[in-house]
Amino acid sequence: MIDRTLTPKMLDLTQKFQVLTLNGPRQSGKTTLVKAAFPSLPYVSLEEPDIRQVALTDPRGFLSNYREGAVLDEVQNVPELFSYIQSIVDNDRNIQFVLTGSSNFLLMEKISQTLAGRAAILYLLPFSFLELENGGHAFDDYETLIYKGQYPRIYNRDIEPADFYPSYIQTYVERDARMIKNIGDTNAFIRFIQLCAGRTGQLLNYASLANDAGISPNTVRSWISILEASYIVYRLQPYYKNFSKRVIKSPKLYFYDTGLVCSLLGIKDADQVNTHYLKGSLFENLVINEFIKRGLHRGKRRYPYFWRDSQGREIDCLLVNGESIRPVEIKAGKTISNNYLKNLKYWLELAGMSEDQGYVVYGGEKSLQTGAGSFVSWRDLDRIGL
């Protein structure tokens, strides 16, 4: 088992909360993690039809089997349990429940209704660079990492990406997407996901996407929300505070895993990544995902932003922590170029910040501090604080 960065935070919070909720995409390693972290608690999978049926028909009787608590996996399948769990933890301070789920919308809705203030909420995404490296999976180049993606099963079971991702998408559509909203034409929905993959790292234009998918803009918004709720995609929001310049306020679209994007785009190997027209966007997606994981896997739900003005000047990633901001440009090129600093210098001047407060993450191997700016290798993202 590859150690997860989230483990210490998770164990700490169970000393303070009787209910711990672990949310994240299917196959991100939630079950493996909670089984290892809580070996004394009974494990119950609510994916199993017979167990789910008992929990649905007699939730009180079902929970009475677990006097000291339990790990309840994929708990969004039985939302009726939440009210009973609330009553149990209110009356017994020694009981501990660990709940996992792969539907953000369904799970968070029930928590806000019944367990607000009682449950600690954590998120687990697929492996980070550091977790893979510490687990013995180092990469010679980022193209291979982009292609393989970072889902644990690919590494734990040595599964080829070409075998893993198509079945992952099919299972996702048949289970999670239909649970969140009844989608009649699943083939149209899969085509829609493929169209989204082709827009990775781009501004989200609902009308254009609707036109290409042959659906209405309202359906596009609904389907994007479904993909977000089940951790397939996320919308990176623009940063527009404290600037007088006209800025773009549309979000950009990214996927939580680049291997999934490659599969949807029909990319067959790492060599194709190197020559693909979306290589820059895929690298950008990879790096931004790492910044998101760095926060979530330490118990901090903090997403970056991007910035773009009406003249097309753009900063790929803004790391924001309170009043502190670190602008980051992301370039797939493997050779340092001062041209990478152009937009960064403009933004730093606009924001009234010094040049040493900005960074360029690039595809090369060495991190360098130059007179013109800071260049950080994709391998050394921890050099960028905040």
N, C-alpha and C positions, 0 to 999 in steps of 0.2 A: 504493500500500500504506500502510495506517495503521500507524504505529510502535507496537510493543508494549512495555509497561513491562518485561516479562520479559527482553528481549534482552540487556542488559548482564550480568545474573546468569548467563544461559545461556552466554554467551561466556566469562565468567570461569571457570565450572566446567569447561569443556572443557580448560582449561589444567591442571586438577588431576585429572580423571577421564578414563579412556579410553572409558568408556561413559556417555553422557548419555541419560536416559530422559525423554521429554516426554509426559505423560499428560493427558487431558482429554476432554470430550465431542466427539462427531462435529461437524464444521463449526465448531469453535471457533477455527480458524486455525492449527492445528499445522503442517500441510503448508506453507502459505505462509511461515510463520515460519522453519522449518528450511531450506527452499530458499534463502531470502534470506540467512540467517545462515551457511550452509555451502555456498557456491556451488562450492567445489572438490571436494566429496564427491559421488560418484554417488548419484542418488536412485532408490530401488527401492520400488515400491508392491506390497505383498503382498496387496492387494485383487484384483489382476489374476490370474485363474484359472491362466493358463499359467505365470506366474512363481511363483505359490504352489505349483503342482504340482512344479516343479523343486526348490524349496526343501524341500518335504516329502519327496520321494523320495531326494534326494541333497544333504543340508544341507552336508556338507563340500565337495563339488564346487561348490555354489552360492556359498558364501562365498569360495572360492578365486579367484573373479572380482574380488574387491574387496581387493586387497593392501594398500591404504592406508586401508581403511575405507569406510563408506557410511552414507547415511541410509536406514534401513529403516522404511517407513511401515506402520502397522497391524500391528506385529510379533506381536501376540497371535494372529494367524491361523496362525502357524507356531511354536508353542512349542518345537519340536525344535531351533530354532536357538540357543537360549540356552546350552546346554551347550557347543556348538562355539564360540560367541563367547567364553565364559569361557576356553577353552583358547587361543584365538588371542591375546587381550589379555594373558594370563599369559606368553606366549612372545614377544610383540612389543610393546615399550613405545611404539612410534611410530604404532601404528594407532589410529584413532578411529572409533567407531560412535555414531551418533545414532539412538535407537529411539523411535518414537512409537506411541501406543496409545490406544484409546477404551474400553477395558474395564479398570477399576481392579482388579477382582478377579483376572482372568486374568493381567494383566501383573505385578501385584505378587506374586502367588503364585510365578511363575517367577523373578522377580528375587530373592526371598528364598531360593529354592532354589539358584540357581546364580551370581548376580551380586552377592550381598550384599557390601558393602564395595568393590566395583569400580565401581558405577554411581551417578552423581548422579541424583536423582529430582526433577523439576520438574513443575508443573501449569499448564496454560493453560486458562482459562475464556473465555467470550465477552467482548467489549469491556467495559471499564470506562467510567464517565462521562468520566474524564480522557482516555482514549484516543480516544473518540468526539469529544470537544470539540477536542482537538489535531488530529484528522483532518478537521476542518471540518464536523462533524455536531453542532451545538449544538441544544438543544431549548428551545422557548418555555415548555413546561409539562411536568411529570413524567407526566401522564396519557398523552401521546403516547409517551414513552419506555417506560412500562410496556407499552403496547399493542404497539409495534414490537419490543420486546426488544432484545437486543444481540448476536445472532449476526452474524458478519462478512459472510456472503453476502448478507444483507438490504441491507447498505450498499454492498458492493463491486459487486453486480450489480443494485442497485435493484429488489429483489424485494418484492412486497407480502407482508406477514405472512400474509394469507389464502391465499396460494399457497405460501409456504415451510413453515409449521408442519405442516399436515396430511401433506404428503409426508415431512417429517422424521420424524414419529411413525411413519408406515407403514414407512419404511426402517429405522428403529431397531428396531421390533418384528421385522421379517423378518430382520435381520442380528444385531445385538448381543444382543437378548433371547434369541433361539433358540440363540445360541452359548453363552451362559452357562448356560442351562437350557432344555431342550426343553419349550416351552409348547404344549400341544395346541390349546387354544381361543384363538386370537389375538384374536378379537373380545371375548371375556371379559376378556382382559388389557388391551385398549384401554379398555374400559368402566371397569376398575379404575383406570387412570391418570386418567381423567376424574373419578372419585370422589375421588381424591387431590387433584386440582386444587381441588375444592370444599372441601377441608379445609386449604388453604394457610394457614399461620400459626396453626393450631389444635393443641392437644394431640393426640398420636397415640393413638387408642383402637382397638386391634386388633380387639376384639370387635365394636364398632359398625361398623367398616369391613367386617369379614367378613360381618356380617349384611346390610349394604346391597349388597355385591358378590355375595352368594350363594355364598361360598366359606368354607373353614375359617380360623380364626385362624392356624394354622400356614402355610397358603398365603399369607395376607396378609403374614406375616413374610418368607416366601421371596420374594414378588414385590417387596416394599419393598427387600429386599437387592439384587435384580436392578436395580431403578431407581437405587439408590445406586451400584452398581458401574459403571454406564454414565453417570453424571453427569446423571441426569434430576432426582432429588430428593436431599435430604439431611435428616438428623435433627439438629436443633439441641438440644444436650444441656442439661439444667438445671444450674444452679450451686447447690450446697448445702453448700459447705465453711464451717466456722466459724460456723454459725448454729444457735441453739437452737430457733428457731421451726420448726414443722412446715412443710415445703416439698414442693412437687410434684416428683416424680422421673421423670415421663413426659416423653419428648422432644416437641418440636414439629416439624411437617412443613413443609418449604419446597422450592421448586423452584429450580434453578440459573439459570432464565431466566423472567422474567415474561411475555414475549411468548408463550412456550409455554403458560403457564397460561391466558392470555387466549384462545388458540386452543381449548384443551380446554374452557373454560367457554362457548364460543360467542360471545365478545365480538367484535363486528364493526368497531368503530372506537374512537378515543380518547374520544369523547363518552360511550360506554357505560361506560367505566372510571369516569368521573366520577360516574355515578349507580348503579354496581353495588354490591350489598350487601357485596362483598368488597374494596371500594376500600381501606379501611384496612389490610387484610392484604396486599394487593398492594403498597402503598407500603412497608409494613414489610419485605416480602420483597425489594423493590428495594434498600432501604438496607442490609439485612444482607448481601446479595450483594456490595455494594460493599466492605464491610469485609473479607469473605472474599477478594475479588480483591486488595485492597490488600496482604494478606499473601502469598497464593500467587504473585502476579505479581512479588514481590520475593524469591521463594525461601523463604518462611517458611510452613510448613503450620500455620496457626493459625486455628482457628475460634472465633467468639464463643460465648457461652452466653446463657441467659435465666434469670430467677428468678421464681418464683411461689410464694406461700404458700397455706396451706389456706383463708385468708379471701378469696382471689381477688386480693390485691395482687400486682402484677406489674411487673417491669422487662423491657422488650422485648429488650434487648441488653446484655450485659456483655463488654467488651473486656478480656481478661486477658493479662498478660505477666509471668510470674513472680509476684511478690507485688503487682504493680501492677494496679489494677482501675479501669476507667472505666465507670460505669453510663450507659446511653443509653436514653431514652424516645423512641419514634418515633410521630409524629402526622401524619396526612395533611392536617389542617387548614392553611389558608394564612394564618390570623390568629393571632398570639401570644395565648396564654391562660395565666394563672397556674394554671389547673386542671390543665394538663399536668404541673405540678411535684409534684403531690400524692404519688404513689407514689415519685417520685424522692427527695423529702425524707425520706419514711419510711425508705427503704432506706439512704440516706446516714447517717441517725442510727443505724440498726441496725448498720451496718458501722463506725461510729465515724469517719466521713469528713466533711470539710467540704463546704459547699454548692457551692463553686466546682469540685468534682471531678466533678460530674455534668452531663449535657447533655440537651437536648431537640432532636432533629432534627425539623423540621416542614416542611410543604409550601410555605412562603412563600419570598420572594426575598432577604430581608435577614437576616444573622446579627447578633444583638444580645447584649450582656452587660448584664443588668439586675440590680438589687439582689436580685431573687428567684431568679435563675439564668441559665444560659447557653442561648440559643436559637440553633440552627445551621440555616441553610438547607440543603435537600437538595443544593444545588449546591456547598456548602462543607465537605464531610465531612473534608477534610484539616485543618480547624481542630481536629478531635478527635484528639489525639495518641495514642500507644501502638500 
